[in-house]
Amino acid sequence: MFRNKVQTLSAISLSLALFSPVSALAHGNEKPATPALFVGESTAAAQTVTAFHQALRAGDAKAVRAMLADDVLIVEGNGVERSADEYASHHMLADMKFMAAVQVEALEHQTKVLGKVAYSVSRSQLTGEYKGKPVDVVSKETLVLVDNGDGWKIVHVHWSH
């Protein structure tokens, strides 16, 4: 009985050894699936992100401020702003002027909702002219949002170029 099990296992091992290279070659020409670049766009969290971007481009400071949590943490370049009021009194106006001056082409936007928390990661091509200088950069943005019961609020922003 033991000998039959050993022979059976040996036959299986030999079969695997013989046919593995063939099956590996059979799959060698397959290309990996292309990841989706736009995910979760119909979620309420993603719609908040879209409204935030529209408000920035439109220069609507009241709407931008309303979508930010009071204690939002905004990281941009070497700077950090630790509240919506700090952002509103420092860089918000410049960001709105910049966004109104450039063209934005969305390259990728993925929003994932995990219960009452969501995150949005995007890449956009920004082109145009701002303050007399040409602009041609890929902007990266990460937003974290929390559903506080009255809708989604942005609690963290990270922008980089």
PLY file of the C-alpha trace (Angstrom):
ply
format ascii 1.0
element vertex 161
property float x
property float y
property float z
element edge 160
property int vertex1
property int vertex2
end_header
0.00 0.00 0.00
2.80 2.44 0.94
4.66 1.53 -2.23
1.54 2.27 -4.36
1.24 5.74 -2.77
4.90 6.48 -3.46
4.52 5.35 -7.08
1.39 7.47 -7.49
3.10 10.53 -5.99
6.16 9.94 -8.19
3.96 9.74 -11.30
2.19 13.00 -10.33
5.51 14.76 -9.65
6.93 13.55 -12.96
3.83 14.74 -14.82
4.06 18.15 -13.19
7.74 18.43 -14.02
7.18 17.44 -17.64
4.16 19.61 -18.33
5.00 22.74 -16.29
7.37 24.21 -18.89
4.77 23.65 -21.60
2.04 25.38 -19.61
4.44 28.20 -18.71
5.17 28.71 -22.40
1.48 28.61 -23.22
0.92 31.58 -20.87
4.12 33.41 -21.78
2.52 35.47 -24.56
-0.38 36.72 -22.46
-0.25 40.34 -21.43
-1.30 41.30 -17.94
-4.65 43.00 -17.70
-4.45 46.77 -18.04
-5.53 48.32 -14.76
-8.56 50.60 -14.86
-7.46 54.22 -14.60
-10.85 55.62 -13.62
-12.45 53.79 -10.71
-15.22 54.72 -8.31
-16.21 57.91 -10.11
-19.93 57.43 -9.44
-19.50 57.28 -5.64
-20.66 60.19 -3.49
-17.07 60.62 -2.27
-15.77 61.00 -5.85
-18.56 63.44 -6.62
-17.40 65.54 -3.66
-13.88 65.49 -5.10
-15.20 66.61 -8.49
-17.20 69.41 -6.87
-14.09 70.49 -4.92
-12.08 70.74 -8.14
-14.89 72.65 -9.88
-15.14 75.09 -6.97
-11.36 75.69 -7.04
-11.45 76.37 -10.79
-14.50 78.64 -10.44
-12.92 80.64 -7.61
-15.78 79.74 -5.25
-14.02 80.09 -1.89
-17.24 79.48 0.08
-17.86 76.14 -1.66
-14.19 75.06 -1.32
-14.25 75.91 2.40
-17.55 74.03 2.89
-16.05 70.79 1.53
-13.03 70.92 3.84
-13.17 69.61 7.41
-12.26 72.31 9.93
-9.13 70.38 10.90
-8.07 69.47 7.34
-4.35 68.82 6.87
-3.07 70.16 3.53
0.41 69.25 2.33
1.74 70.99 -0.77
5.41 71.24 -1.69
7.31 72.07 1.50
4.29 73.66 3.16
1.67 72.34 5.54
-1.60 73.99 6.49
-3.38 72.49 9.48
-6.90 73.84 9.17
-9.42 75.01 6.63
-9.18 78.53 8.05
-5.39 78.54 7.66
-5.71 77.36 4.05
-8.43 79.94 3.32
-6.26 82.75 4.65
-3.04 81.62 2.91
-2.95 79.55 -0.27
-6.56 79.06 -1.29
-6.77 82.23 -3.38
-3.49 81.46 -5.20
-4.63 77.86 -5.84
-7.93 79.11 -7.28
-6.14 81.59 -9.58
-3.70 78.91 -10.72
-6.42 76.34 -11.42
-8.48 78.90 -13.36
-5.44 79.72 -15.54
-4.49 76.21 -16.64
-6.13 73.44 -18.63
-6.59 70.17 -16.77
-6.59 66.77 -18.45
-7.44 63.90 -16.10
-4.99 61.04 -16.63
-6.17 58.84 -13.78
-8.64 59.06 -10.91
-9.40 56.31 -8.48
-11.71 56.67 -5.52
-12.11 53.89 -2.98
-14.76 53.97 -0.28
-14.06 52.02 2.90
-17.15 52.50 5.04
-17.16 56.09 6.33
-13.67 56.81 4.97
-12.68 57.23 1.34
-9.55 58.13 -0.52
-9.08 59.65 -3.93
-5.85 59.40 -5.91
-5.45 61.21 -9.20
-2.95 62.33 -11.79
-3.68 65.22 -14.12
-1.78 66.96 -16.90
-1.76 70.71 -16.27
-0.87 72.97 -19.19
-1.10 76.65 -19.93
0.44 79.81 -18.59
0.45 81.26 -15.08
2.05 84.57 -14.08
3.68 84.81 -17.50
5.36 81.40 -17.24
4.51 78.24 -19.16
2.96 75.38 -17.19
3.34 71.76 -18.30
3.34 69.40 -15.33
1.74 66.19 -14.15
0.01 66.95 -10.87
-0.53 64.21 -8.32
-3.28 64.51 -5.72
-4.33 62.39 -2.79
-7.45 63.28 -0.81
-8.86 61.53 2.23
-12.52 62.05 2.98
-14.77 61.17 5.91
-18.55 60.80 5.82
-19.67 62.71 8.90
-23.38 62.07 8.36
-23.91 65.38 6.52
-21.94 64.23 3.49
-18.29 63.76 2.67
-15.70 66.19 4.04
-12.08 66.35 2.94
-9.80 65.78 5.94
-6.46 65.50 4.13
-5.01 66.88 0.91
-1.59 66.12 -0.59
-0.60 67.85 -3.81
2.66 67.41 -5.65
4.07 68.04 -9.12
0 1
1 2
2 3
3 4
4 5
5 6
6 7
7 8
8 9
9 10
10 11
11 12
12 13
13 14
14 15
15 16
16 17
17 18
18 19
19 20
20 21
21 22
22 23
23 24
24 25
25 26
26 27
27 28
28 29
29 30
30 31
31 32
32 33
33 34
34 35
35 36
36 37
37 38
38 39
39 40
40 41
41 42
42 43
43 44
44 45
45 46
46 47
47 48
48 49
49 50
50 51
51 52
52 53
53 54
54 55
55 56
56 57
57 58
58 59
59 60
60 61
61 62
62 63
63 64
64 65
65 66
66 67
67 68
68 69
69 70
70 71
71 72
72 73
73 74
74 75
75 76
76 77
77 78
78 79
79 80
80 81
81 82
82 83
83 84
84 85
85 86
86 87
87 88
88 89
89 90
90 91
91 92
92 93
93 94
94 95
95 96
96 97
97 98
98 99
99 100
100 101
101 102
102 103
103 104
104 105
105 106
106 107
107 108
108 109
109 110
110 111
111 112
112 113
113 114
114 115
115 116
116 117
117 118
118 119
119 120
120 121
121 122
122 123
123 124
124 125
125 126
126 127
127 128
128 129
129 130
130 131
131 132
132 133
133 134
134 135
135 136
136 137
137 138
138 139
139 140
140 141
141 142
142 143
143 144
144 145
145 146
146 147
147 148
148 149
149 150
150 151
151 152
152 153
153 154
154 155
155 156
156 157
157 158
158 159
159 160
